[in-house]
């Protein structure tokens, strides 16, 4: 196979980007683009894949293997775009044959033999020595401490052991994104994002539910505090989050309102003496709510529902630690506030545990209104500031799950003999493994690129894009890893069954895929 011409790769990306720009213009000309929800949704996913491809260009210049990975990914992204638009060109605002100039490129770099060559050469990550050390440290910890208990926690829906949480706190996991002045390790540079992404990937490679997600909720609360917290709140809460003394859960979703947070019903009402707030109502899908010491809770503080998100405020709600399989607490005092947690059993993502929470006059001190009086009605914006970084962190979790699935599939393929040969020697298996390796490296490198943007105060749309693309990709990679295992992939004794059900949740939490595409990515594309 000849050397990859990166200028040709870039021109194919430009061809795809140009077609998507024409689609955006065609949609903008409509009275209401959401009348074409299917096109808008497909546009968001296609744009996310093309942006991932563009983020690979620098990586492709670092070596021949890297260039081949880049070419293979771009060919796959364009082929997917062609499939979305074929026969629907009028809806997309493009002409038939728009992608004909890329036909030979796609044929070359989607060829099964070309992909098969990449099956065992997934490419270097190109991290510097400092980040290699971060990777090695968390990988070694994950291999020694998490992998031996991951299957037990999954199969029996057990709690995450306290000694594991304590050890990760001592390693500095919870302080990776918290500024040094507040007891963390963040210096305000892109290194902060690299460290968080790398550590998250390595822990998720061992277990999404038992380790990879532990940093997510403290990360979201920390970002919200940095965005809107008072100086007193920052100095009190951030050091406790950084050292793991305080673990957080997020209470935003409600039974009737998932991503539609503007219409939330849970209320926060001032006490008569002004010393605090009383929380009433029901939240759901509150992951890690039993073990957490505090909840980051979004509540309606203005009864005028016409104000939608402008009537919402964010609270830091202290609570006792509870049992992973359900809890009920009562506060002391004349109001005797109550908080009950009902566990929601799930097919995967076990160890974290999700809950439905019922609040009955649960008291929260006045100083726990995030931002103080200036934060009244600003909760939606503070929450979004937290979630933006959470999306990048979720992408890193997805990369870790994919990496584990790929490694398991490659190992099984090398050892499983069918019709007298290891299945790793068959073209179909090798092509699958090659495509998996390409997808994982593209997702990883785009995560790094998004981290660079976010360090500069940019990349809000790209953070949504990387989440949308990578989480869907994780479903495909883990599915193919399971398929390579054949019948044993469906057996719990092999980890790919856990990886498959864990991957499925990634496109649902931290912004459901459909809402993320329609309400965030597509809107930003149309507003650009």
C-alpha angles and dihedrals in degrees: 000000000000124000114282114252105221091194088061089048090052092048091054090051089050090051091054093044091051091053091050091050089055089051090051091051092049091051093047089057091061121093090235118010091195088072082079096050095154093055092043091051093047090046091056092051094044091049090050091053093047091048088050088052092051090050088059096060095088090046090052091058092061098077146332095271090049090050091052092050089051094049092047092051094047091049090051093048092051092046089052090050091050090051091052093050103036109119090002099073093124091056089050094047094237133116124252109262093030091138099039091107088064095050096100092044092053091046092053099045099038092050110128093233092051090052092044090059089060095052095096099025105066093166135246120287090220096220121163122243094269093054092042085059091050090050094047093046096052094038091053091048091048093049094047102037110020108034094058092057102031097092093045092052091048098047096044098033090234128173120261107264115254093228089060092053091046093050093051090049090053089050089057098247095139093049098052094103099030118098119256091241088065097047099271134109102245116122098184094256134110087265088078091061094043091053093049093047094047095046091047093050093051094048092046090050086064097040134338094203101036100044119347095072099045093095096046102083097040085049092054094047092046092053091048090051091049090050099048114356123122118246089254091052093048093049092047103042107028097062090049091050091046096055095040094247087124122038120192140210128194121237108188110112119083131196093258098030124053115157090356092088094157090077099048117148105198107111136211113200126186117247116243092251093048094236095120152330134277117223118210131175142045131296124186139196091033100163118208090006095141098055095036119104094207138022123220095218129187113206140168111256096169114063090206099100092189087077089065109179093006089068095058128098133187123234136189101222117195118212139165120262111263142195117279093235099056139313145197126199133185124197123224119246139063095301094049093202117208134213122184127184123201114192119233110215113223136189092236144356088074124171093047093066122201125227147193107228124205116198121197112181090322106181121229120183116247091242090063094071099110109244093012117242089335088061094058107123092006098094096105091058094046090049091051090051088057095046095051091068090039089063092057089047090051090053089054089051090052091051090053092051091048093048091053091048093049093049092048092049094048092049093048092047091053092054105033111093118202124174090355098308136083107258088234087075094060117096095229093055093044092049091050092050091047093052090047091052091049093049093049095049092047091051092047095049093046088052088055091049092050089050089056091052094047091051086062093049092258136097101076092138092041090053088057091045095052090049093049095047101039097045093053090046090054090060091056096044095049091044091054091045089054091047092052087057090055114197092352089062087068092052120093092224089076117068095224091078089060092044091052096054092041092054091054093068095055095081091048108050129058087035121344112255096244094048092044091053099041101036104031115020098033093043091052090048092050093046095048 
